[in-house]
């Protein structure tokens, strides 16, 4: 994946010098090296607002643990060139799993975000009794394909579509997973695999994936409109995902955009998901006798300018355009990202069809990024987001902790 343009120092998380904030400082150092590396210790200290001694101690620890590695000296100016350090790709691995309504994706990712291996299998049964034993098999498959990865496994993330535990909405309809309501998914999956597992809403995890590995690497406040079977929204504020009280923040698929409109499985009518989701597109295709088996089918239809695709793009854009303006007015993001299970070319045309976007607080002439941009993690977005969840705990600063005044 191409490197993003480096952030100015004001965009970098600031460390805390007091010893009690050591874990925060480790994350700050790792995040600085991840975004801007390879770096020398002095450069890290300047970016992180930490003392050189604090950085030297932390870098020494991270080198000893194998999370960083030395990359030689950078020759610049007089004196002894500084030793550069970079994130060690082999320092740790994470597994990400997406449990979708009709398929399961498993990815093995290293510390730099590179996918070492991945696999996708179709699902006809998403009930916990079927999924729980299947997960251990799939995790073992990807780990066995990369020797030594099991010993270096930092964690496992699992994502599934929401909403979670809402009377009348959970586990209802073709875009959700039946049988999971009332269950502690994290506890069940951890017990079955023998490893700690983090469980997250698929759209929230997709936003985390774009933040760590995709187009949002240099964004701290953004939204991601996620096209799974249904439609979700991942929200990142100050570099951290916004989950809400019960993990359901961003359930935009059930925004009512047409009062009294098409009936939705959630019990309402006129939900956004009924006009702008992959499931709705599949319904239209099925009505015309077109069988959907993989994203390649959509690519073929789109390349041929099939009228079903054109009609869906126009209708989806007509409903999504005002929603983008509403999100901007509500959350004031740096940008709104579109990503998920739609082919890149189709997503690109959908974004173009949003114009003209309505006036909002984002209607500024001078912008660092466009109001709407396309995600870069592709069809693996949700699984990469799942794999990024353990990395978020390991490498990304806890920005909800107010830093003390830094020195040095």
N, C-alpha and C positions, 0 to 999 in steps of 0.2 A: 504494500500500500504506500503511495507517495507520501513523503513527509509534509506536514502542514507548515506554513510560515510561522517562525518562532514568535511567541508572544512577547510584548514589551514587559518589562519587570513588573508593572502594575497589575498584570494579569496572573502573576504567579502567586500561589498560596504562600503566606508568611508564617515562618516558624516561631516557636516560643523558646526562649532560652532557659527558663526554669527547668530543673531536672524532672519535676512532676509531669511535664508535658513531653517526655522523651518519645513516647509512641507517636504522638502527633508530629514531632520533628522528623522521625524516621520516615513517616509518610510524605512529609514535605520534601525531603531529600530525594526519595524515590520518584516522586511525581516530577520534580524538576529535571532529574536525569532522564526520565521516560519521555518528557516533552521536548527537551532541548539537548540531550546528550549526543555524543560523549562530551563530558565537561570535566574541568579541573576543580579541585576543592575550593579554590578562591572564587571561581565563577558560581559554584553552587551556593556558597555563603552569601554572595551578593544577591543572587536571585531570591533566596529563601529568607534573607534578613536574619541570618544566624551568625554567630561568631565563628571565625575560622577554626577555633579549637573544637567547638561543638560539632561542626561539620566533619572535621578530621576524625573525631571519635566515632561518629555515626557511620561514616564511610568505611572505617576500619571494621566495624561490626558487620556491615552489610557485605563487605568483601569476604569476611570469614564465613558468613552464612551462605555464600554463593549466590546472593541476590544481585550483586554487582560484580563486574570484572574490570580489570585494568586493560586499557587499550593503547598503552605507550604514551610518549610525550608529544605535545603539540609545540612545534617550534614557532616562537613569536617574540620578537624583540630581544633584549639582552637578558642575561642570566640563565639559570637552569630552567628549561621548559617544564611546565606543569604536567604531571601524570594525569591522563584522562581516564575517567571511569564511565562505564555504560551499563545498562541493564543486561544481566546475563540471561540470554534466552533459555538456557538449560537450567536456570536456577530454581525453577518451579513450573508446574503444569496445573491447569485447571480443566475440569470437564464441564461442559454446558449441555443441557438437554432441554429441548422444546417438546412438550406434549401438546400437540394440536388436535383438532377434531378428527383429522383423517391421516395424520402421519406423525412420526417421531424422529427428531433430528438429534444426533449426538456429535459433539465436536470436542477435540482435544487441542487446547491452546497453550502456548508458552508465554513467558512473562512479557515478551514484546508484542503480544497480540497475534502472533503468526499462528495460523491453523496448521497443526501438524497432521491431523487426519480428521475426517468427518464421514458420517454415513447417515442415510435417510431410509427409513423403512415405512411402508404403508401401515395404517391402523384401521381395523374394522371394529375393534372393541377397545374403548377407552376406560372401561370400568377399572377401579383400583385393583380388583382381584387379578386382572390380566396385566395391568401396567406395572405393578410393584415388582413381581419377579422378573419381568422383562428388562427393567432398568439395570439390574445387576449384570445381566448378560451383555447388554449394550455397553455399559461402562467397562467391563472386562475386555470387550472386543477392541475398543479404541486404545485402551492402555497397553494391551498386549502387542498392538501394532507398532508401538514406539518403545523399544526396550528401556527400562529404567524409569518410565514415567509414573508407574504406581508408587515407587518409593519417593518421588518428588511431587506427589499430588498435594497441592495446597488446599483444595476444596472442590466442591461440586455445587453447581447451581442448576435448579430446575425451574422452568417457567411454564405456565399454563394460562389459558384465557380466563379473565374475570367475567362478571363481578363475583366477589367472594362473600358468601353467607348473607345474601339479601333475600328476605322473604319474597317469594314469587318471581325472583329473577335468577337466582343461582341454579346452575345445572339445568337450565331450561333452553330448549331450542338447539338448532343445528350448529351454532358457533360456540357452544360451551361443552363441558365435559360432564356427562351424567355420572352419578354415583359418588361424587367427591364431597357433596354437601355434608357438613357436620363432622368431617374428618380432619384430623391434624396431619396434613399432608407431609409437612417437614419431619415430624416424629415418625410417621409410618415409613417414609422412604429412607430415613437415616437408619432405622432399625433393620430394614431389609438389606441395605447395602453395607452396613457396618461402618459407615463414614458419615460425618456431619454434612447435611444437605440444606442449602438455603433455597427457599421457595419464593417465587415472585410472580406478580402479574406480568404477562408477556410484553405488554406495551412499555411498562416501566423498565423492564430488563433491556428491551431493545434500545431505549434511550441511554441506558448505562453503557451498552455496547458501542453506540455511536460516540459517546463521550470519551471512552478509553481508546477506541480503535478506528473511529470513522471520521466523518466530516465535522463532528462537533468537538474534536480534540482541543480546539482553542476557544470554545464557547463555554461559559459558566451558567448562562441562563437561556434555556431554549425549551421548545416543545417538539415532540416527535409524534406525528400522526402515523399510527401503525396499522398497516393493512395485513391482518391475519385472515382467518375465516370471517371474523367480524371486523370491528373497527375500534381501536383503542387509542389512548393518548398517554405518552410518557412525558413527565414534566421534570425538568432539572432546574433547581434554583441554587445559586451560589455553588455550583459544582456537585450538588447532592440530589438524589432523586426525591421527589415529593410523593409520598405514599398515601397520605391521609390517615384518618383515625383507624380505619379497618383495611387498609391496603387497596382501596377502590378509587383513589384519586385518578381522574382522567378518563372516566367511563363515557367518552363522547359518543360511542355508538348508540347510546340511548338518549341522546339529546333529541327532543321533539322538534323537528324542523318543518314539518307539515302537519299542523293540528288536524286530526281526523283523517290522516292519510293512511298509507298501507299498514295493515295490522302487523305487529311484531310479536315474536314469541315471548317477550318479556311481559306482555299484557297491555302495553300502550299501543298507540297508533301514530304513524308518521315519524318513527325514529330514524335518525341519520343512517344507521346501519342498513335500513331497508332500501336505501338509494345509492349508497356509496361504498359498499363492501364487496369483497371478492365473492362472498356467498351469493349476493344478489346477482353478480355477473354470471356466476355458474348457473343460477336459476334461469336466467335469460337464455344461456347457451343450451341448457337442457330442453327448454320449451321449443327450441329450433332444431332439436335432434342432434346437437353437437355434444359429444362426450368429452368431458374434461378429465385428463389423467395426470397431467403434469404441467408446470409453468411453460414448458416448450409449446404446448397447445396454444397458450395465449400469445406467445411470441409469433407463432405462425399466423394466427388470425390477425394480429396487429400489423405484421409486415404486409399482409394482403389487404389492409384497410377494410376489414370486414365491417359491415354496417352495425352489427351488434356491439362491437368494441367502440365504434365512434359514438353510438347512441349512449352507451354507458359512461364514457368519458365526459360527454357533454352534460348528462344529468348529474353525475357525481360532482363535477366541477361547480355546477350551478348551486348545489347545496353546500359544498365545502368552502367556497369562496367567502360567504358571509361568516362561516364558522371561524375561518382564519382571522378575520377582522375582530371577531368577538374574543378569541384567545389573546390577541394582541392587546386589546383594551383591558382585559381582565388580568393578564399575567406580565405584560410588558417584556416579552422575550427578545433576545438578540435576533432570533430567527425561528421560523417554524420549519421543521424538517419533515419530509414525506419519505417513508420507507416501509419495508416489509416484504410480503410475498408476491408483489407484482413485479413483472419483468422491468428492467431499467428503462427500456424504450417507452413502455406504456406509462410508467411513472412520470417520465419526462414530458410526455404529451399531456398528461393530466395536470401537471403543474402549469404548463403553458396555458391550458384552458381555464385556469383560475382567473386570469386577467380579463377585465380590470378588477383588481382587488379593491374592496371598499376602503374609504378613508378610515384611518385609525391612528392611535398614538405612534404607530410604526411608520406612518407616512412622512418620513424625513428624507430630505434630499441627500444629506450626507450620511451614508450607511457603510459600515464595515463589510457587511454581508447582505445578500438579498433578503427580502422578507420571507420568501419560501425557497428552500434549497432541497436538493435530492440527497438522501442518505447514500453512503458508499459501502455499507456492509452487506448489501444484496439480500439474497434469499436466506442466508444464514443469520440474519439480523437478530432474531429472538434467541437462537442458540448461542450466538456470540455474546449476547447480553447476559444469558445465564452463566456462561463461563467467566464473564467479567465481574459477577457478583462477589466471588471470593477475592478477586484482585482489588475490588473497591475497598474491601476491608483491609487488605495488605498494603496497597500502594497509594491510595488517594487520601489526602488530608481530611480529617473530620472538621469540615468548615463551619459546623454549628458550634464549635468550641472557640470562644472569643480569645484571640491571642493577647498575651501580655505585651507591654511595650518592649520591642526588640532592641538589642544593642549590638554593636559590631558591624 
